[in-house]
Amino acid sequence: MKKLMIIMLSLLELQAASAQVLGRLQAMKEPVAGRKFHIVYSTAGSLLENERYIEVSAYYYDATHKTGGEKYKLREERPYKVADIVIPVNTVLVQLVFSSVNGTIKDNNNGNGYLFPVYINGAPAPYALYQMSTLMEGIPVDGKLKKDLKQGLAYMKEELLYHPSGEEKFRQRYYNMLANSPETEDKELLIKKLLTIPETKEEDLMMAQLYFSYFGMQQAADSLDQLLLLRFPSGKYMEEKKKKQEQPPVPHSRSGGDNETPRSAQEISRARATGMVNEPVSPFTIKDLDGNEITFGEGDLKGKIIVIDFWATWCRPCIASFPAMQRVVEKYRNDPDVRFFFINTMEKGDAVQLVKDFLQKNPYPFTMLIDEKMDRLNLYKAYTKLKVEGGIPAKIVIDRKGNIRFRSAGFSGNDAALVEELSAMIEMARKY
């Protein structure tokens, strides 16, 4: 009897070790293409708790896209509900969504999804984790998954850990994810990879040159510029460079112009709703043009709504947005609760002198600060601290409690839209 109990306990331990648990869902074994996938679902505490009959929609993905789906009715095996899902051949990923029979109540793991990579020989199939990564980008899919770029990058790294040969196929996407990650370690990893790119492919060198420029590593970017012109004198890079040189400057009106069409209140409301975050920022210090230290989160800035605009003298969209930013600054000039700071970052050369020269020609009444270049890989202190994504121009709105509430990147050229949207963000930040 004692021997039998030991065997049963051992079997239970092995079973638990191979089980996958996601929220209320448990799979006793990894899914395998062409076989049945047994799942155990608990309704306790869920929106489906009082539903007598529950369905699960299974969506299947191969290496490139969603291939189809099928519905199953869950069987009662108290206190759980179970189903056996048949996974089609060539499937690499299974996504499950639980719902009431009429479809009005759904459970998709609080927006995180019930995602199961299909296994081959004890490891996730090639492209399985890659597909999971793409689903984390907020692309509309069945089940309405939440956008989670951090988790998406984690899935991509795991894909390449299991299948390192796939990096060449996923390079552009993977490198973009690393570049846009707020984590310093990811940017360092990208730069290390860029430094090892072979000099034989023009497209790879063009990609590396763009990333080096993005990170403010101008010496490396200039070196690749010369290498591309020397090795590929009739190539795509030379062609694109000629087009840029021939392109006329973009006209811009300081007052906004009659050609601007403000976005509707509904569009602005939607932008605010999708872009709102709640990320605490610990105090940090950078200097102004005269070398005076400004500490965010302390002193007279504590308890204020802070608007930060990241820019550089070489960034045309940044400068093009300044007339609109001036209008916003003027709008809140007499408001003691709102402060504006323009942080010059990723500058090419003597940042302080370049900003002073710029202001002499363009006397904007802005409080200018200079971002500090860090020792590691030419990253910048404030830009990294505030986890800016997508390059510059970039704007950050911080509430009175020191939490980032909004991030926005780029400039469309529409002054009125920028004024209205940024004003709306400031007013929303007042509520916290």
Secondary structure, 3 states (H helix, E strand, C coil): CHHHHHHHHHHHHHHHHHCEEECCEEECCCCCCCCEEEEEECCCCCCCCCCCCEEEEEEEECCCCEEEEEEEECEEECCEEEEEEECCCCCCEEEEEEEECCCCCEECCCCCCEEEECEECCEECCCHHHHHHHHCCCCCCCCCCCCCHHHHHHHHHHHHHHCHHHHHHHHHHHHHHHHHCCCHHHHHHHHHHHCCCCCCCHHHHHHHHHHHHHCCCHHHHHHHHHHHHHHCCCCHHHHHHHHHHHCCCCCCCCCCCCCCCCCCHHHHHHHHHHHEEEEECCCEEEEECCCCEEEECCHHHCCCEEEEEEECCCCHHHHHCHHHHHHHHHHCCCCCCEEEEEEECCCCCCHHHHHHHHHHHCCCCCCEEECCECCCCCCEHHHHHCCCCCCCCEEEEECCCCEEEEEEECCCCCHHHHHHHHHHHHHHHCCC
